């Protein structure tokens, strides 16, 4: 695998070209001493279950994996907690207000964006609609082209385009305690 900061040739602090590989995940400026690390970005995944035990899935509006199934979620903004990021992303993509019941697990992912591979740590949270009647008014928006409730027995992991989400769905199907 190429160094994650290979495209970065100049120091972002002083502009020097003396921006050399420091270790497997960083570059260091030989002029000013600044070190830039390629750390994983935090992202969230909402496992939203309605009163009928169905899972809310969305269809991706954009690349990567445009047109494939996904679970609501996305990148956590600076200064935002994982929980706040999860709630915001769900509202943006589905218009739904949910409550987080509990953290489930995490998965690693590589998310291609603007010509770079962004390494992420995706935190999966079990969520329920705050108002059971609102589940009927879900609407796709933002990064989602479509939103639909799918019964667990009808989930097909191969239809989920992002590796971390596909692996997460496989994990959910293998251990269905999240349905209890």
TANORKA-V275934 format. One record per pair of residues at least 12 apart in sequence whose C-alpha atoms are under 7 Angstrom apart, sorted by the first residue. I is the first residue (numbers start at 1). J is the second residue. If there is no record, write none. Layout:
i->I j->J
i->I j->J
This chain:
i->3 j->24
i->3 j->25
i->4 j->25
i->4 j->38
i->5 j->26
i->5 j->38
i->11 j->29
i->14 j->32
i->16 j->31
i->18 j->30
i->18 j->31
i->25 j->37
i->25 j->38
i->26 j->38
i->40 j->119
i->40 j->120
i->40 j->121
i->41 j->119
i->41 j->120
i->41 j->121
i->42 j->75
i->42 j->76
i->42 j->120
i->42 j->121
i->42 j->122
i->43 j->74
i->43 j->75
i->43 j->76
i->43 j->120
i->43 j->121
i->43 j->122
i->43 j->123
i->44 j->73
i->44 j->74
i->44 j->75
i->44 j->82
i->44 j->85
i->44 j->86
i->44 j->122
i->44 j->123
i->44 j->124
i->45 j->71
i->45 j->72
i->45 j->73
i->45 j->74
i->45 j->86
i->45 j->122
i->45 j->123
i->45 j->124
i->45 j->125
i->46 j->71
i->46 j->72
i->46 j->73
i->46 j->86
i->46 j->124
i->46 j->125
i->46 j->126
i->46 j->127
i->47 j->71
i->47 j->124
i->47 j->125
i->47 j->126
i->47 j->127
i->48 j->126
i->48 j->127
i->48 j->128
i->49 j->127
i->49 j->128
i->50 j->128
i->50 j->129
i->50 j->135
i->51 j->132
i->53 j->151
i->53 j->179
i->54 j->149
i->54 j->150
i->54 j->151
i->54 j->152
i->55 j->149
i->55 j->150
i->55 j->151
i->55 j->152
i->56 j->71
i->56 j->147
i->56 j->148
i->56 j->149
i->56 j->150
i->57 j->69
i->57 j->70
i->57 j->71
i->57 j->72
i->57 j->147
i->57 j->148
i->57 j->149
i->57 j->150
i->58 j->70
i->58 j->71
i->58 j->72
i->58 j->144
i->58 j->146
i->58 j->147
i->58 j->148
i->59 j->144
i->59 j->145
i->59 j->146
i->59 j->147
i->60 j->143
i->60 j->144
i->60 j->145
i->61 j->143
i->61 j->144
i->61 j->145
i->62 j->143
i->64 j->112
i->65 j->161
i->65 j->162
i->68 j->159
i->68 j->160
i->68 j->161
i->69 j->159
i->69 j->160
i->69 j->161
i->70 j->160
i->70 j->165
i->72 j->89
i->72 j->90
i->72 j->93
i->73 j->86
i->73 j->89
i->73 j->90
i->74 j->89
i->92 j->141
i->92 j->142
i->93 j->140
i->93 j->141
i->93 j->142
i->93 j->143
i->93 j->144
i->94 j->138
i->94 j->139
i->94 j->140
i->94 j->141
i->94 j->147
i->95 j->138
i->95 j->139
i->96 j->129
i->96 j->134
i->96 j->138
i->97 j->129
i->97 j->130
i->98 j->127
i->98 j->128
i->98 j->129
i->98 j->130
i->99 j->127
i->99 j->128
i->99 j->129
i->99 j->130
i->100 j->125
i->100 j->126
i->100 j->127
i->100 j->128
i->101 j->126
i->101 j->127
i->102 j->125
i->102 j->126
i->103 j->124
i->103 j->125
i->103 j->126
i->104 j->124
i->104 j->125
i->104 j->126
i->105 j->123
i->105 j->124
i->106 j->121
i->106 j->122
i->106 j->123
i->106 j->124
i->107 j->121
i->107 j->122
i->107 j->123
i->107 j->164
i->108 j->120
i->108 j->121
i->108 j->122
i->108 j->164
i->109 j->121
i->109 j->163
i->109 j->164
i->157 j->169
i->157 j->170
